[in-house]
Amino acid sequence: MIDDDFLKMLRCPVDHRPLRVADASLLARLNQRAASGSLRNQSGGTVEDHLSDALINEPGTIAYPVIDDIPNMITDDSIPLDQIDGVP
């Protein structure tokens, strides 16, 4: 789980706006896609790790994976959310 004070310091590396923690439903869908091998990151690679959390940009279009409670803020490793059902 991401500490609230730490979350307040984090910013999207693309637009520098605040991030929010993914809700349980979205996190479950991300992990389901990762487990099936169908979740892709921004660079087209397969996301195979279980996400302990995800940080979502302000428009809700990109997720930054959190693996073992460590946020990965590398843009190429971010996950476009247009591949997840129910996310615009």
N, C-alpha and C positions, 0 to 999 in steps of 0.2 A: 504494500500500500504506500502511496506517495504521501509524504508529510505535507500538510497544508502550507507551512512556511516555505518549504522547498518549492512547491508548485507555484507559489506567488513569484518566485525568482525566475522560473523557466519561461522562455518565450519561443515561439515558432521561429526556427532558423530562416524561414523564407520571408515572412512578413513582419516578424518581431512582435506579433500580438500575443496576448495571453493564451494559455492552453487550459483545457479542462480534462478531467479524468473521464474516461469512457464509462457509460453506465453498464450494469451487469449484463443486460441483454445484448448490447453490441459486443462486449468482450467475449461472451459465449459464442456469438456468431463468428467472430474473428478466429477464435480457437478451434471451432468446428471446421472452418475452412482450412486452417493450418494443419490440423490432424488429417484431413483428407488429401492434402498436397495441392490444393487448388487456390491457396492464397498467394498473391504476388505482391512484391514490393515495387517501389517506384522505378527501379532499374530493370524490372522484369524477372527478377530472381524469385524462387520459391521460398516462402516463409515457412520454416519447419519447426521452429521453437514454439513452445507453449508460452503465451503471453501472460505474465502475472498481472499486467495492467496495460493500458494504452492511453496515450495523451492525444487529445483531439484538438485540431486548430479551430480558430474562431468560426470560420464558415462551415465547419463540419465536413470537410472534404478530404482531410488527411489524418491518419493516425500514426503516431510515433510509438513504436513498440517498447514495452517495458518488460525486460527479461530478468528474472531473479531480482526484481525490485530495482533494476538499473535502467533508467531511460536511455534509449538509443535515439539521439537527435540528429543522426546522419541522414541527410535528405534522400540519398539513394536507397536507404533502408526503410524509409517511410512507406506507409501502406495507403494507396488511393482507396477511398471508401466507396467509390462508384461501383466497385465489384461486389459489394455486400448488399443483399436484398434488404429493402426497406430503408436504405440510406440514400438520400438524393445525391 
